[in-house]
């Protein structure tokens, strides 16, 4: 793999899915900075004859949450340009509009089928241990502090190989759309693509995710345990002072944030519901001898029902305000991400199950350990369902070296060709099947 301009995934040993997975893993990009990733996807699918739309054509600028500041976006854009982004596609993505939607028209009338693939990485420092496959094989993250630690690089690889297969032997009836979504982590990308029409007119949609405690060779045809999620940024404002000469004149923003952290983690759970609350980051101050006048928190709430999560979010906001008042501070609270829930439709599930059987994959029933996270693919699912279509969220088994969102995360690459076979089988059945079939 090379970092020279225009490089991208190179032909060679291994399947398309594996080559793409390793190249994208080597060059991870966090939400709304996926400039290199999105440009390469758009370029390859354009070469294959897909109708490709990017940038503000498929993502609403004003509906994005938690967008990095302009300096961070510009730095990421420059890095992408220097590390192999496709210059023909890059300009349309500027400003963090890193969405790609590609459509392959069918040969005749038939259902419109869609697949969602998320493309962003996480702010995690990847392990450099020699036993970690990406480190051993030379595709460990080139960017310290950023890592594909959830399998999205594999999702991209499977989707690109699927695009090649379908272009070589197109589906005989309905159209196929591949939705490459930025900023899934934090629940930000899908909610901005839906208003731009990215999922309009779709009859059947699935989102597939690797891993999730499912072994290689298995498929969960529906994961209905996805949680609603609200992500908040709270900034506490106080008064600085000399920590020894006049501490009484100060108002410590960091103390307020610390008290709020304990209060949020102490929120009572809701009987009969799966809930989560948590503070993921707290920072503030500049020196031990200065009363800190600013502190920032990142926190979240989750629940298995939207109204329950709304209540948790409201109580978390109350806890933040209460802690601020207790220490004589003010606090600004901003919603920086949000996810809803969705449940699978039986017609979509049946298509997945038929494709799994044809690919000799073992169907398993999802349990609590497979579905207590969140994914904003639910926004696409609900949009399709509002239009009378069907959707499902699918787990594709892949043995893991370490859990999701950890520095040693890695998945069994043998799962990639199995996943491609599953997705192709799903598509070829779905484009032939009337959308109102039961």
C-alpha positions as CSV (number, residue, x, y, z in Angstrom):
1,X,0.0,0.0,0.0
2,X,1.3,3.4,-1.0
3,X,0.6,6.9,0.3
4,X,1.4,8.5,-3.1
5,X,-1.3,10.6,-4.6
6,X,-3.9,8.6,-6.5
7,X,-2.7,5.3,-5.0
8,X,-5.7,3.7,-3.3
9,X,-6.2,0.0,-3.0
10,X,-3.8,-1.8,-5.3
11,X,-4.5,-5.0,-7.3
12,X,-2.7,-8.0,-6.0
13,X,-3.2,-11.0,-3.7
14,X,-6.5,-11.3,-2.0
15,X,-10.0,-10.5,-2.8
16,X,-11.2,-7.0,-3.6
17,X,-12.9,-6.9,-0.1
18,X,-9.7,-7.7,1.7
19,X,-7.5,-5.3,-0.4
20,X,-9.9,-2.4,0.2
21,X,-10.4,-3.3,3.9
22,X,-6.6,-3.2,4.4
23,X,-6.1,0.0,2.5
24,X,-8.9,1.8,4.3
25,X,-7.7,0.4,7.7
26,X,-4.3,1.9,7.0
27,X,-5.9,5.3,6.3
28,X,-8.7,5.7,8.9
29,X,-10.8,8.9,9.0
30,X,-13.3,10.0,11.6
31,X,-16.8,11.3,11.1
32,X,-17.2,13.9,8.4
33,X,-13.4,13.8,7.6
34,X,-13.6,10.7,5.4
35,X,-12.3,12.6,2.4
36,X,-9.8,9.9,1.1
37,X,-12.2,7.1,1.8
38,X,-15.2,8.7,0.1
39,X,-13.2,9.9,-2.9
40,X,-11.8,6.5,-3.6
41,X,-15.2,4.8,-3.3
42,X,-16.8,7.4,-5.6
43,X,-14.1,7.0,-8.1
44,X,-14.2,3.2,-8.2
45,X,-17.9,3.0,-8.5
46,X,-18.0,5.6,-11.3
47,X,-15.4,3.5,-13.2
48,X,-17.7,0.5,-12.8
49,X,-20.6,2.4,-14.4
50,X,-22.7,3.1,-11.3
51,X,-24.5,6.4,-11.1
52,X,-22.7,8.2,-8.3
53,X,-23.8,11.2,-6.3
54,X,-21.6,12.8,-3.6
55,X,-21.4,15.7,-1.2
56,X,-24.3,18.1,-0.7
57,X,-26.3,16.2,-3.3
58,X,-26.8,13.4,-0.8
59,X,-26.2,15.0,2.6
60,X,-27.8,18.0,4.1
61,X,-25.2,20.4,5.5
62,X,-27.6,22.0,8.0
63,X,-28.8,18.7,9.5
64,X,-25.3,17.5,10.5
65,X,-24.4,17.4,14.2
66,X,-21.0,17.4,15.8
67,X,-19.2,18.6,12.7
68,X,-15.4,19.2,13.3
69,X,-14.3,22.8,13.3
70,X,-13.1,24.3,10.0
71,X,-9.4,24.0,10.9
72,X,-9.8,20.2,11.6
73,X,-11.7,19.7,8.4
74,X,-9.1,21.6,6.3
75,X,-6.3,19.6,7.9
76,X,-8.0,16.3,7.2
77,X,-8.8,17.4,3.6
78,X,-5.1,18.3,3.0
79,X,-3.9,15.0,4.5
80,X,-6.3,13.1,2.2
81,X,-5.1,14.9,-0.8
82,X,-1.5,14.0,0.1
83,X,-2.2,10.3,0.9
84,X,-4.0,8.9,-2.2
85,X,-7.4,10.6,-2.4
86,X,-8.9,10.7,-5.9
87,X,-8.6,14.4,-7.0
88,X,-11.5,14.0,-9.4
89,X,-13.9,13.4,-6.5
90,X,-12.3,15.3,-3.6
91,X,-13.6,18.8,-4.2
92,X,-17.3,17.8,-3.9
93,X,-16.6,16.4,-0.4
94,X,-15.0,19.6,1.0
95,X,-16.4,20.9,4.3
96,X,-17.2,17.5,5.7
97,X,-19.8,16.4,3.1
98,X,-18.3,13.0,2.8
99,X,-21.4,10.9,1.8
100,X,-21.5,8.8,-1.4
101,X,-24.6,7.2,-2.9
102,X,-24.3,5.0,-6.0
103,X,-27.1,3.4,-8.0
104,X,-27.0,0.7,-10.6
105,X,-30.3,0.8,-12.6
106,X,-32.0,-2.5,-13.3
107,X,-32.8,-3.9,-16.7
108,X,-36.5,-3.6,-16.2
109,X,-39.2,-2.7,-13.6
110,X,-38.6,-4.2,-10.2
111,X,-38.0,-3.3,-6.5
112,X,-35.4,-0.6,-5.6
113,X,-33.0,-2.3,-3.2
114,X,-30.4,-0.6,-1.0
115,X,-27.5,-1.5,1.3
116,X,-26.0,0.8,3.9
117,X,-22.2,0.7,4.5
118,X,-20.7,3.0,7.2
119,X,-17.3,4.4,6.5
120,X,-15.9,6.3,9.5
121,X,-13.2,5.3,12.0
122,X,-12.8,6.0,15.8
123,X,-10.5,8.2,17.8
124,X,-8.5,5.3,19.2
125,X,-4.7,4.7,19.2
126,X,-4.3,1.3,17.5
127,X,-2.1,-1.4,19.1
128,X,1.4,-1.7,17.7
129,X,1.9,-5.2,19.3
130,X,3.4,-7.7,16.8
131,X,0.6,-10.1,17.6
132,X,-1.9,-7.6,16.3
133,X,-2.6,-8.6,12.6
134,X,-2.7,-5.1,11.1
135,X,0.7,-4.3,12.8
136,X,2.2,-7.7,11.7
137,X,0.9,-7.4,8.1
138,X,1.8,-3.7,7.7
139,X,-1.7,-2.2,7.5
140,X,-1.9,-0.7,11.0
141,X,-3.3,2.8,11.1
142,X,-0.9,5.4,9.7
143,X,-2.5,8.1,11.8
144,X,-1.8,7.9,15.5
145,X,-5.0,8.2,17.5
146,X,-7.4,7.2,14.7
147,X,-8.3,3.6,14.1
148,X,-10.9,1.4,12.4
149,X,-12.0,-0.4,15.6
150,X,-15.5,-1.4,14.6
151,X,-15.4,-3.1,11.3
152,X,-16.4,-0.3,9.0
153,X,-13.3,-0.9,6.9
154,X,-14.7,-4.4,6.2
155,X,-18.1,-3.0,5.4
156,X,-16.5,-0.8,2.7
157,X,-14.6,-3.7,1.3
158,X,-17.6,-5.9,1.0
159,X,-19.7,-3.2,-0.6
160,X,-17.0,-2.4,-3.2
161,X,-16.6,-6.0,-4.1
162,X,-20.4,-6.3,-4.4
163,X,-20.4,-3.3,-6.7
164,X,-17.9,-5.0,-8.9
165,X,-19.9,-8.2,-9.1
166,X,-23.2,-6.5,-9.8
167,X,-21.6,-4.3,-12.5
168,X,-20.1,-7.3,-14.2
169,X,-23.4,-9.3,-14.1
170,X,-26.1,-6.7,-13.4
171,X,-29.3,-7.7,-11.7
172,X,-32.0,-8.4,-14.3
173,X,-34.8,-6.4,-12.8
174,X,-34.9,-3.7,-10.1
175,X,-32.2,-1.1,-9.2
176,X,-29.6,-1.4,-6.5
177,X,-28.3,1.5,-4.4
178,X,-25.2,1.5,-2.2
179,X,-25.3,4.1,0.6
180,X,-21.8,4.9,1.9
181,X,-22.5,6.8,5.1
182,X,-20.1,9.0,7.1
183,X,-20.2,9.7,10.8
184,X,-22.0,6.6,12.0
185,X,-20.1,6.8,15.3
186,X,-21.9,9.4,17.3
187,X,-25.1,9.0,15.3
188,X,-24.6,11.9,12.9
189,X,-24.4,10.8,9.3
190,X,-27.7,9.1,8.5
191,X,-29.8,11.8,10.1
192,X,-28.2,14.3,7.7
193,X,-28.5,12.0,4.6
194,X,-32.2,11.2,5.1
195,X,-33.4,14.9,4.6
196,X,-31.3,15.0,1.4
197,X,-33.3,12.1,0.0
198,X,-30.6,9.4,0.2
199,X,-33.1,6.7,1.1
200,X,-36.1,8.0,-0.8
201,X,-37.9,5.5,-3.1
202,X,-36.2,2.5,-1.6
203,X,-38.4,-0.7,-1.3
204,X,-36.0,-2.9,0.6
205,X,-33.0,-1.9,2.6
206,X,-30.5,-3.7,4.9
207,X,-27.6,-2.5,6.9
208,X,-25.0,-5.3,7.7
209,X,-22.5,-5.2,10.5
210,X,-19.5,-7.5,11.0
211,X,-18.7,-9.1,14.4
212,X,-21.1,-8.2,17.2
213,X,-20.1,-11.4,19.1
214,X,-21.2,-13.6,16.2
215,X,-18.7,-16.2,15.0
216,X,-17.5,-16.5,11.4
217,X,-19.9,-18.4,9.2
218,X,-23.0,-17.2,11.0
219,X,-25.7,-14.6,10.2
220,X,-28.3,-12.9,12.4
221,X,-31.0,-11.9,10.0
222,X,-32.3,-9.2,12.3
223,X,-30.9,-7.3,15.3
224,X,-33.9,-5.5,16.9
225,X,-32.1,-4.6,20.1
226,X,-30.5,-1.4,18.8
227,X,-30.8,1.4,21.3
228,X,-31.9,5.0,20.9
229,X,-29.0,7.3,21.8
230,X,-28.4,10.9,22.6
231,X,-24.8,12.3,22.7
232,X,-24.2,15.6,24.4
233,X,-21.4,18.1,24.8
234,X,-21.5,20.2,28.0
235,X,-19.2,23.1,28.5
236,X,-19.0,24.6,32.0
237,X,-18.0,28.2,32.5
238,X,-16.5,29.5,35.8
239,X,-14.1,32.1,37.1
240,X,-10.3,31.7,37.2
241,X,-8.3,32.7,40.2
242,X,-5.0,32.0,41.9
243,X,-5.5,28.5,43.5
244,X,-3.5,29.5,46.6
245,X,-3.7,33.3,47.1
246,X,-7.4,33.7,46.3
247,X,-9.2,30.4,45.7
248,X,-12.4,31.8,47.1
249,X,-12.6,34.3,44.2
250,X,-12.6,31.5,41.7
251,X,-15.4,29.2,40.5
252,X,-14.0,25.9,39.3
253,X,-15.6,24.7,36.1
254,X,-13.7,21.4,36.6
255,X,-15.3,20.7,40.0
256,X,-18.7,21.3,38.4
257,X,-18.0,18.9,35.6
258,X,-16.7,16.3,38.1
259,X,-19.9,16.6,40.2
260,X,-22.0,16.4,37.0
261,X,-20.1,13.2,36.0
262,X,-21.0,11.5,39.3
263,X,-24.6,12.8,39.0
264,X,-25.1,11.4,35.5
265,X,-23.7,8.0,36.4
266,X,-26.0,8.0,39.4
267,X,-29.2,8.4,37.4
268,X,-31.7,5.7,38.3
269,X,-32.3,3.0,35.7
270,X,-35.8,2.5,34.2
271,X,-37.5,-0.8,35.2
272,X,-38.4,-3.0,32.3
273,X,-36.1,-1.2,29.9
274,X,-32.5,-1.6,28.7
275,X,-30.7,1.7,29.4
276,X,-27.2,3.2,29.5
277,X,-25.8,6.5,30.7
278,X,-22.1,7.4,30.6
279,X,-19.5,10.2,30.5
280,X,-16.8,9.4,28.0
281,X,-14.6,12.4,28.4
282,X,-14.0,15.3,30.9
283,X,-11.3,17.9,30.5
284,X,-10.5,21.4,31.7
285,X,-8.0,23.7,33.3
286,X,-4.5,24.6,32.4
287,X,-2.3,24.4,35.6
288,X,-2.5,23.1,39.1
289,X,-2.2,26.6,40.6
290,X,-5.1,28.2,38.6
291,X,-8.8,27.6,39.3
292,X,-10.1,26.3,36.0
293,X,-12.7,28.6,34.4
294,X,-13.7,26.1,31.6
295,X,-14.4,22.4,31.5
296,X,-15.9,20.2,28.8
297,X,-17.8,16.9,29.1
298,X,-18.9,14.4,26.5
299,X,-21.7,12.2,27.6
300,X,-24.5,10.0,26.3
301,X,-27.8,8.3,27.2
302,X,-29.2,5.2,25.6
303,X,-32.5,3.2,25.9
304,X,-34.4,0.6,24.1
305,X,-37.3,3.0,23.5
306,X,-37.2,6.5,22.1
307,X,-39.4,8.0,24.8
308,X,-37.3,6.4,27.6
309,X,-34.1,7.8,26.1
310,X,-35.8,11.2,25.8
311,X,-36.5,11.1,29.5
312,X,-32.9,10.0,30.3
313,X,-31.6,12.8,28.2
314,X,-33.8,15.3,30.0
315,X,-32.7,14.1,33.4
316,X,-29.0,14.2,32.4
317,X,-29.5,17.8,31.3
318,X,-31.1,18.6,34.7
319,X,-28.1,17.0,36.4
320,X,-25.7,19.2,34.4
321,X,-27.6,22.3,35.2
322,X,-27.8,21.4,38.9
323,X,-24.0,20.7,39.2
324,X,-23.3,24.0,37.5
325,X,-25.6,25.9,39.9
326,X,-24.1,24.2,42.9
327,X,-20.6,25.6,42.0
328,X,-21.8,29.0,40.8
329,X,-21.2,28.2,37.1
330,X,-23.0,28.4,33.8
331,X,-23.3,25.5,31.4
332,X,-24.0,25.2,27.7
333,X,-25.4,21.8,26.6
334,X,-25.3,20.8,22.9
335,X,-26.8,17.8,21.2
336,X,-24.0,16.4,19.0
337,X,-25.5,13.1,17.9
338,X,-28.7,11.2,18.1
339,X,-30.1,7.8,17.1
340,X,-33.6,6.3,17.0
341,X,-34.7,2.7,17.2
342,X,-36.1,0.5,14.4
343,X,-37.4,-3.0,14.1
344,X,-37.0,-5.4,11.2
345,X,-39.7,-6.3,8.7
346,X,-40.4,-9.9,8.0
347,X,-40.1,-9.7,4.2
348,X,-36.6,-8.2,4.5
349,X,-35.6,-10.8,7.0
350,X,-36.8,-13.7,4.8
351,X,-34.7,-12.4,1.9
352,X,-31.6,-12.4,4.2
353,X,-32.4,-15.9,5.5
354,X,-32.8,-17.2,1.9
355,X,-29.4,-15.6,0.9
356,X,-27.7,-17.0,4.0
357,X,-29.0,-20.5,3.2
358,X,-27.7,-20.3,-0.4
359,X,-24.3,-19.1,0.9
360,X,-24.1,-22.1,3.4
361,X,-24.1,-19.7,6.3
362,X,-25.6,-20.7,9.6
363,X,-28.6,-18.6,10.8
364,X,-28.5,-17.7,14.5
365,X,-30.9,-15.8,16.7
366,X,-29.5,-12.5,18.1
367,X,-29.3,-12.2,21.8
368,X,-28.8,-9.3,24.2
369,X,-25.0,-9.3,23.7
370,X,-25.4,-8.8,20.0
371,X,-27.8,-5.9,20.0
372,X,-27.3,-3.5,22.9
373,X,-25.4,-0.8,21.0
374,X,-26.8,1.9,18.7
375,X,-26.5,2.5,14.9
376,X,-28.0,5.3,13.0
377,X,-28.8,3.0,10.1
378,X,-32.2,3.1,12.0
379,X,-32.8,6.5,10.4
380,X,-32.6,4.9,6.9
381,X,-34.7,2.0,8.0
382,X,-37.5,4.2,9.3
383,X,-37.4,6.4,6.2
384,X,-37.8,3.3,4.0
385,X,-40.6,2.0,6.3
386,X,-42.4,5.3,6.2
387,X,-42.5,4.9,2.4
388,X,-44.1,1.5,2.6
389,X,-40.8,-0.5,2.2
390,X,-39.1,-3.1,4.3
391,X,-35.8,-3.1,6.2
392,X,-33.6,-5.1,8.5
393,X,-30.3,-4.7,10.4
394,X,-28.2,-7.8,9.9
395,X,-25.3,-9.2,11.8
396,X,-22.5,-10.9,9.8
397,X,-20.4,-13.2,11.9
398,X,-16.7,-12.6,12.2
399,X,-14.5,-13.9,14.9
400,X,-12.9,-11.0,16.8
401,X,-9.3,-10.7,18.2
402,X,-10.6,-8.1,20.7
403,X,-13.9,-6.3,21.4
404,X,-15.3,-3.5,19.3
405,X,-13.9,0.0,20.1
406,X,-10.7,-1.2,21.6
407,X,-7.0,-0.8,20.5
408,X,-6.6,-4.5,19.5
409,X,-9.8,-4.8,17.6
410,X,-9.5,-6.9,14.5
411,X,-11.8,-9.4,12.7
412,X,-11.4,-12.6,10.8
413,X,-11.0,-11.6,7.2
414,X,-12.4,-15.0,6.1
415,X,-15.7,-13.4,7.0
416,X,-15.5,-10.9,4.1
417,X,-16.1,-13.2,1.1
418,X,-18.9,-14.8,3.1
419,X,-20.4,-11.4,3.7
420,X,-20.1,-10.5,0.0
421,X,-21.9,-13.8,-1.0
422,X,-24.6,-13.0,1.5
423,X,-25.1,-9.4,0.2
424,X,-25.1,-10.5,-3.4
425,X,-27.6,-13.3,-2.7
426,X,-29.8,-10.8,-0.9
427,X,-29.7,-8.3,-3.7
428,X,-30.4,-10.8,-6.5
429,X,-33.4,-12.1,-4.6
430,X,-34.7,-8.7,-3.6
431,X,-34.7,-7.2,-7.1
432,X,-36.8,-10.1,-8.3
433,X,-39.3,-10.0,-5.5
434,X,-42.3,-7.7,-5.4
435,X,-41.9,-5.3,-2.4
436,X,-45.3,-6.2,-1.0
437,X,-44.5,-9.9,-0.8
438,X,-45.0,-11.6,2.5
